[in-house]
């Protein structure tokens, strides 16, 4: 399994709208991708706004390529989301999941 990590900082007044966008738009697309497993969104307040880390889990790099395209390291950030963000990673990081525990 592969974990895909991405980070962005939203305007404080747009953070709730950004979460709504993720839940209603992005997550609905992800749920339709065979081989997508799950996604978690972490948040914290920083001086400039609200920082989000999005961690999605996938069955393989091939599945990610089907979602992200040929350049799987390029972040997929739609224009509507860009308008809510102060800054964001242009590239993502991929990690092979070496160990996990579920309670």
C-alpha positions as CSV (number, residue, x, y, z in Angstrom):
1,X,0.0,0.0,0.0
2,X,1.0,3.6,-0.7
3,X,0.4,6.7,1.4
4,X,0.2,10.0,-0.6
5,X,1.0,13.1,1.5
6,X,0.2,16.7,0.5
7,X,0.1,20.0,2.5
8,X,-1.5,23.4,2.0
9,X,-2.4,26.4,4.1
10,X,-5.9,27.9,3.8
11,X,-7.0,31.4,4.6
12,X,-8.5,31.2,8.1
13,X,-11.9,32.5,6.9
14,X,-11.9,29.9,4.0
15,X,-10.8,26.9,6.0
16,X,-14.4,25.6,6.6
17,X,-15.2,26.1,2.9
18,X,-12.0,24.2,2.0
19,X,-13.0,21.2,4.1
20,X,-16.5,21.3,2.6
21,X,-14.8,21.2,-0.9
22,X,-12.7,18.2,0.1
23,X,-15.7,16.3,1.5
24,X,-18.2,17.1,-1.3
25,X,-16.0,17.3,-4.4
26,X,-12.6,15.6,-3.9
27,X,-13.8,12.7,-1.7
28,X,-16.6,11.8,-4.0
29,X,-14.1,11.5,-6.9
30,X,-11.7,9.5,-4.8
31,X,-14.4,7.1,-3.7
32,X,-15.1,6.2,-7.3
33,X,-11.4,5.2,-8.0
34,X,-10.9,1.5,-7.7
35,X,-7.8,0.9,-5.6
36,X,-8.4,4.1,-3.4
37,X,-8.5,3.0,0.2
38,X,-9.0,6.0,2.5
39,X,-8.1,9.6,3.2
40,X,-7.4,11.6,6.4
41,X,-7.2,15.3,6.7
42,X,-5.1,16.8,9.5
43,X,-5.3,20.5,10.5
44,X,-3.7,23.0,12.8
45,X,-3.7,26.7,13.1
46,X,-0.5,28.4,12.0
47,X,0.4,32.1,11.9
48,X,-0.7,32.6,8.3
49,X,-3.9,30.5,8.4
50,X,-5.0,26.9,8.8
51,X,-2.6,24.2,7.7
52,X,-3.9,21.0,6.2
53,X,-2.1,17.8,5.6
54,X,-4.0,15.3,3.4
55,X,-2.9,11.7,3.6
56,X,-4.6,9.3,1.2
57,X,-4.0,5.6,1.0
58,X,-3.9,3.6,-2.2
59,X,-3.4,0.0,-3.2
60,X,-0.5,0.8,-5.6
61,X,1.4,3.4,-7.6
62,X,-0.5,2.3,-10.7
63,X,-3.8,3.2,-9.0
64,X,-2.4,6.6,-8.1
65,X,-1.3,7.1,-11.7
66,X,-4.8,6.4,-12.9
67,X,-6.0,9.2,-10.6
68,X,-3.2,11.8,-10.9
69,X,-1.9,11.1,-14.4
70,X,1.6,10.4,-15.7
71,X,3.3,12.8,-13.3
72,X,2.2,11.1,-10.1
73,X,4.3,13.4,-8.0
74,X,2.4,16.5,-9.2
75,X,-0.3,17.7,-6.8
76,X,-3.9,17.6,-8.0
77,X,-5.3,21.0,-6.9
78,X,-8.3,22.3,-8.7
79,X,-8.8,26.0,-9.3
80,X,-11.6,26.3,-6.8
81,X,-9.3,25.0,-4.1
82,X,-6.4,27.2,-5.2
83,X,-8.6,30.3,-4.5
84,X,-9.0,29.1,-0.8
85,X,-5.4,28.5,-0.2
86,X,-2.6,30.9,0.7
87,X,0.1,28.3,-0.2
88,X,0.2,24.6,-1.1
89,X,2.7,22.0,-2.2
90,X,3.0,21.7,-5.9
91,X,4.2,18.1,-5.5
92,X,3.2,15.3,-3.2
93,X,5.3,12.7,-1.4
94,X,4.6,9.0,-1.6
95,X,5.5,6.5,1.1
96,X,5.3,2.7,1.0
97,X,3.4,1.7,4.1
98,X,5.8,-0.5,6.0
99,X,3.8,-1.2,9.1
100,X,0.4,-0.3,10.5
101,X,-1.9,-1.1,13.4
102,X,-5.7,-0.9,13.7
103,X,-7.5,-1.1,17.0
